[in-house]
Amino acid sequence: MRHVFDAFVGETFFAQMLAAMRKTLGEPAYFHGGQGERVFQTQLDRLLAERLARSTGGQLSGKLYELFQLQRPGA
């Protein structure tokens, strides 16, 4: 259960962070791929969020998991 919790928290956090970072960038005047680039950029961001969550998700969600365990019935 800890692995799934870490993955969920990490992917959610990193996905939101990447989305916020992308909003700060404007589209370049030249060499923009249009809708196709936006689709693949979204897929790339999702993959990056998964890998970041896998590598550092446990550090990010450790205290949240402890609080979650305390609130579970029968814990």
Sequence and secondary structure as in RCSB ss.txt:
>XXXX:A:sequence
MRHVFDAFVGETFFAQMLAAMRKTLGEPAYFHGGQGERVFQTQLDRLLAERLARSTGGQLSGKLYELFQLQRPGA
>XXXX:A:secstr
 HHHHHHHHHHHHHHHHHHHHHHHS   SSS  HHHHHHHHHHHHHHHHHHHHHHHHHHHHHHHHHHHHHHSTT 
